Amino acid sequence: MLLMIPNKDLKDTESRSELSHSIDEPIYITPNGHGDMALMSIEISEEKIEQGKTKEARNALASVREKYGL
């Protein structure tokens, strides 16, 4: 499930923290409807690492650069 919330909703940090712990995917933060950053609980992040569901940062950035011609 893709979950997107606007920047202004980050002011309610307690609620967003609870939400990040209750779902197994990142929460995408969007200023003006465009993706800007992702929020995920540390526990879920560590689970993803243990499951091998991560990418090396350099490889991920290279993939984005290639995809968008940067």
C-alpha beads as a LAMMPS data file, in Angstrom:
LAMMPS data file: protein, C-alpha beads

70 atoms
69 bonds

1 atom types
1 bond types

-500.0 500.0 xlo xhi
-500.0 500.0 ylo yhi
-500.0 500.0 zlo zhi

Masses

1 110.0

Atoms # bond

1 1 1 0.000 0.000 0.000
2 1 1 1.484 3.340 -1.038
3 1 1 0.868 5.947 1.638
4 1 1 1.516 9.602 0.899
5 1 1 1.012 12.498 3.297
6 1 1 1.615 16.234 2.875
7 1 1 4.461 17.993 4.678
8 1 1 2.046 19.895 6.909
9 1 1 0.900 16.612 8.476
10 1 1 4.389 16.060 9.914
11 1 1 3.574 18.536 12.697
12 1 1 1.678 15.740 14.447
13 1 1 4.852 13.773 15.151
14 1 1 3.356 11.374 17.689
15 1 1 0.651 10.256 15.274
16 1 1 3.141 9.899 12.388
17 1 1 5.496 7.894 14.586
18 1 1 2.671 5.522 15.527
19 1 1 1.719 5.195 11.864
20 1 1 5.297 4.403 10.823
21 1 1 5.371 1.563 13.368
22 1 1 2.029 0.153 12.274
23 1 1 2.738 -0.366 8.575
24 1 1 5.419 -2.373 6.783
25 1 1 6.186 0.201 4.089
26 1 1 7.594 3.718 3.953
27 1 1 5.356 6.766 4.246
28 1 1 6.053 9.189 1.417
29 1 1 6.131 12.883 2.333
30 1 1 4.930 15.236 -0.386
31 1 1 5.264 19.002 -0.590
32 1 1 2.795 20.280 -3.194
33 1 1 1.870 16.740 -4.238
34 1 1 5.393 15.749 -5.326
35 1 1 7.434 13.058 -3.594
36 1 1 10.195 14.539 -1.449
37 1 1 11.220 12.051 1.243
38 1 1 10.191 8.818 2.911
39 1 1 9.591 7.993 6.571
40 1 1 9.998 4.509 8.036
41 1 1 10.424 3.203 11.575
42 1 1 13.867 1.992 12.571
43 1 1 12.481 -1.465 13.395
44 1 1 10.949 -1.871 9.941
45 1 1 14.172 -0.588 8.346
46 1 1 16.212 -3.173 10.228
47 1 1 13.787 -5.937 9.213
48 1 1 14.171 -4.927 5.547
49 1 1 17.966 -5.032 5.899
50 1 1 17.842 -8.514 7.475
51 1 1 15.551 -9.701 4.660
52 1 1 17.971 -8.401 2.041
53 1 1 15.406 -5.935 0.706
54 1 1 17.830 -3.032 0.421
55 1 1 20.168 -1.597 -2.191
56 1 1 23.604 -0.083 -1.883
57 1 1 23.162 3.710 -1.895
58 1 1 25.637 4.189 -4.753
59 1 1 23.858 1.615 -6.913
60 1 1 20.441 3.113 -6.138
61 1 1 21.656 6.625 -6.990
62 1 1 23.290 5.402 -10.198
63 1 1 20.004 3.771 -11.179
64 1 1 18.067 7.005 -10.553
65 1 1 20.646 9.048 -12.494
66 1 1 20.435 6.663 -15.433
67 1 1 16.633 6.562 -15.372
68 1 1 16.293 10.357 -15.362
69 1 1 19.362 11.213 -17.418
70 1 1 21.116 13.062 -14.618

Bonds

1 1 1 2
2 1 2 3
3 1 3 4
4 1 4 5
5 1 5 6
6 1 6 7
7 1 7 8
8 1 8 9
9 1 9 10
10 1 10 11
11 1 11 12
12 1 12 13
13 1 13 14
14 1 14 15
15 1 15 16
16 1 16 17
17 1 17 18
18 1 18 19
19 1 19 20
20 1 20 21
21 1 21 22
22 1 22 23
23 1 23 24
24 1 24 25
25 1 25 26
26 1 26 27
27 1 27 28
28 1 28 29
29 1 29 30
30 1 30 31
31 1 31 32
32 1 32 33
33 1 33 34
34 1 34 35
35 1 35 36
36 1 36 37
37 1 37 38
38 1 38 39
39 1 39 40
40 1 40 41
41 1 41 42
42 1 42 43
43 1 43 44
44 1 44 45
45 1 45 46
46 1 46 47
47 1 47 48
48 1 48 49
49 1 49 50
50 1 50 51
51 1 51 52
52 1 52 53
53 1 53 54
54 1 54 55
55 1 55 56
56 1 56 57
57 1 57 58
58 1 58 59
59 1 59 60
60 1 60 61
61 1 61 62
62 1 62 63
63 1 63 64
64 1 64 65
65 1 65 66
66 1 66 67
67 1 67 68
68 1 68 69
69 1 69 70
